[in-house]
């Protein structure tokens, strides 16, 4: 799934989330629970970001967002980032791990939304 956007990528609040790509029934939920027990890692329940979408009504909202250098894809990425950031803030931890099996279908989009990858 190629990501199509014509606008610059906005800075992210969560710069380096970790996405675990694993098939269902592979033990990834146990891994998520173990990771979440770490004092610095927040691994919440599956977020299903790929099904969280933004809709722009033709006309005013499309034009307004275009003036702000935002398209539908980048607006969704900003929303996803804000959801993950909220979870980090609530947990008072500093590493976010998302384990959603469906992420395997949108790994290219996740990579586009967060191109820097994990922190070194």
C-alpha positions as CSV (number, residue, x, y, z in Angstrom):
1,X,0.0,0.0,0.0
2,X,1.8,3.1,-1.2
3,X,1.2,6.3,0.7
4,X,0.1,9.2,-1.4
5,X,0.5,12.7,0.1
6,X,1.7,16.0,-1.4
7,X,2.3,17.8,1.9
8,X,5.3,17.9,4.1
9,X,5.3,15.6,7.1
10,X,4.6,17.5,10.4
11,X,6.7,16.8,13.5
12,X,5.5,14.0,15.7
13,X,5.0,14.1,19.4
14,X,6.0,10.5,19.6
15,X,9.1,10.5,17.5
16,X,10.0,6.8,17.7
17,X,7.1,4.4,18.4
18,X,7.8,0.7,18.1
19,X,5.4,-1.4,16.1
20,X,5.5,-5.1,16.7
21,X,4.5,-6.9,13.5
22,X,3.3,-10.4,14.4
23,X,0.5,-12.8,13.2
24,X,-2.4,-13.6,15.4
25,X,-2.0,-16.5,17.8
26,X,1.8,-16.1,17.9
27,X,2.3,-15.1,21.5
28,X,2.5,-11.4,20.8
29,X,-0.1,-10.6,23.5
30,X,2.2,-12.2,26.1
31,X,5.1,-10.2,24.7
32,X,3.0,-7.0,24.9
33,X,2.2,-7.7,28.5
34,X,5.8,-8.4,29.4
35,X,6.9,-5.2,27.7
36,X,4.2,-3.2,29.4
37,X,5.4,-4.3,32.8
38,X,8.7,-2.5,32.1
39,X,9.1,0.8,34.0
40,X,9.8,2.8,30.8
41,X,7.7,0.9,28.2
42,X,4.0,1.5,27.6
43,X,2.5,-1.3,25.5
44,X,-1.3,-0.7,25.5
45,X,-4.0,-2.8,24.1
46,X,-4.1,-3.0,20.3
47,X,-4.8,0.5,18.9
48,X,-6.0,-0.4,15.4
49,X,-4.7,2.9,14.0
50,X,-5.3,1.8,10.4
51,X,-9.1,2.0,11.0
52,X,-9.0,5.4,12.6
53,X,-9.7,7.7,9.7
54,X,-10.3,11.4,9.1
55,X,-12.9,12.7,6.6
56,X,-12.7,16.1,4.9
57,X,-15.9,17.5,3.6
58,X,-15.4,18.8,0.0
59,X,-15.2,22.6,0.0
60,X,-14.4,24.6,3.1
61,X,-12.6,22.0,5.1
62,X,-10.5,20.7,2.2
63,X,-9.4,24.3,1.3
64,X,-8.7,25.2,4.9
65,X,-6.5,22.1,5.4
66,X,-4.7,22.7,2.1
67,X,-3.9,26.3,3.3
68,X,-2.4,24.6,6.4
69,X,-0.3,22.2,4.2
70,X,-2.4,19.3,5.5
71,X,-4.1,16.6,3.5
72,X,-6.3,13.7,4.7
73,X,-3.3,11.3,5.1
74,X,-1.2,13.7,7.1
75,X,-4.2,14.6,9.3
76,X,-4.7,10.9,10.0
77,X,-1.0,10.6,10.9
78,X,-1.3,13.6,13.2
79,X,-4.3,12.0,14.9
80,X,-2.6,8.7,15.3
81,X,0.5,10.4,16.8
82,X,-1.7,12.3,19.2
83,X,-3.5,9.1,20.3
84,X,-0.1,7.5,21.0
85,X,1.2,10.6,22.7
86,X,-1.8,10.7,25.0
87,X,-1.2,7.1,26.0
88,X,2.5,7.9,26.8
89,X,1.5,10.9,28.9
90,X,-1.1,8.9,30.8
91,X,1.4,6.2,31.6
92,X,4.3,8.5,32.5
93,X,6.5,6.2,30.4
94,X,8.7,7.2,27.5
95,X,8.7,4.3,25.0
96,X,5.5,3.4,23.2
97,X,5.0,-0.1,21.7
98,X,2.0,-0.9,19.6
99,X,1.2,-4.5,18.9
100,X,-1.8,-4.7,16.6
101,X,-1.8,-7.7,14.2
102,X,-3.4,-5.6,11.4
103,X,-0.4,-3.3,11.3
104,X,1.3,-5.9,9.0
105,X,-1.1,-4.6,6.3
106,X,-0.1,-1.0,6.8
107,X,3.6,-1.2,7.7
108,X,4.6,1.0,4.7
109,X,2.2,3.7,5.9
110,X,3.5,3.4,9.5
111,X,7.0,3.7,8.2
112,X,6.0,6.8,6.2
113,X,4.3,8.4,9.2
114,X,7.4,7.7,11.5
115,X,10.4,7.5,9.1
116,X,13.1,7.9,11.8
117,X,12.6,4.4,13.2
118,X,13.5,3.3,16.7
119,X,15.9,5.5,18.7
120,X,19.5,4.3,18.8
